[in-house]
Amino acid sequence: MHYIYEVFDKYSTYNGRARRKEFWHFYLFVSIILFGSYLLDGLSNNFELVTLIFGVVLTPMISVAIRRMHDVGKSGWFLLIPIYNLILACRPGTKGDNIFGPDPK
């Protein structure tokens, strides 16, 4: 749960690095919340709650993904490459400092 709070503390911070654990915990949290709201909205045939929640978490989702790319030593623009960005998100980060900042471990 600490990683989720950390991401929301860095709501729109695109500098620095994010560990795999921080990245995947945040995406798991967002997926669970969106799935739950999708179920609630599906029962009422109204998808305003899903749209609202997705709009609120879009900026932190992009920022943590960019910081994850920074952790593996790549630019945030690598998010635009469909399969390769998933491969990079699964790889361990660069040991020690890199051009994007100190090692988050």
N, C-alpha and C positions, 0 to 999 in steps of 0.2 A: 504494500500500500504506500510505502514511502516514495517509491518511484513515480507514482501517479501524482502525488503532491509536488514532487520535484519538477515534473513536467509543467504543471499548472503554475508553479513559481516562475518558470522560464517560458511563460505563455507564448511570447513571440520573439524569443531569443534564437537567432539563427547562427550565432557564433558559438564555438566550443565543440565539445564532443559528448556523445551519449553512448553508454554501454549497451550491449545487447539486452541485458536484463531490463534496463530502464525502458528501452524501445518496445520489447515484446510484452512487458507487463502493461504498459500504457495501451497498446493496441488490443490486448485481451480485455482490459477494462472497458474500452470504448466499444468493442464488439458486443460484450455482454449487455451494456446499457442500450445500444442501438437495437439489439435483438429483442430485448424486453419491451422497449417502446414500440417496436414494429409489431409485436404480438398484441399489445394493448390497443394500438391504433388500428390494427387489422380487425379486431373484434368490433370496433365502432365504425369501420369503413372510412376512417379519417386519418390521413397521414401527416397531420400538422406537427405532431410531437416528434416524429422521426426527423422531419425537415429542420425543426428548431434545434434539436440536439446535435444533428450533423453540422449545422451552421456554427454552433458554439464550439465544437471540438475540431473544426477544420483547421484553424490556425495552429493550435498546438500539435495536431497530427503532422502537419507539414514541417513545423519547426523541429520536432523530435526526429523526423525522418532525415532532415538535412543534417542535423547534428550526428545522426548515426552514420551517414555517408562520410562525414568529417572524421569519425573515429576510425574508419578503415582507410583513411588517407585519400579520399576522393572528394571531388567537388559536389555540392548539392545538386548540380545539374544532372548528375547520374540518376536521379529519381525519374527522369523522363525516359529512361531506357527500360522497357517493361520487365523482362525476365532478369536482366542483369542486376537491377536494383534489389530484387529479392535475394539473389545470390550474395550480394554485398552485405545486405542486412543480416544474413546468417553467418557470415564470416567473423572470426574474432578481430578485435580492433588492433591497431598498430601498437606495439609495445613501446612505452616511453613517449616522449613528446613528439609531435609532428607539427606541420605548419599551421594546423588549426587549433593547437593548444596542448596543454598538459594531459597526460594519461588520466582518465577519470577513475581508474582503479586506485 
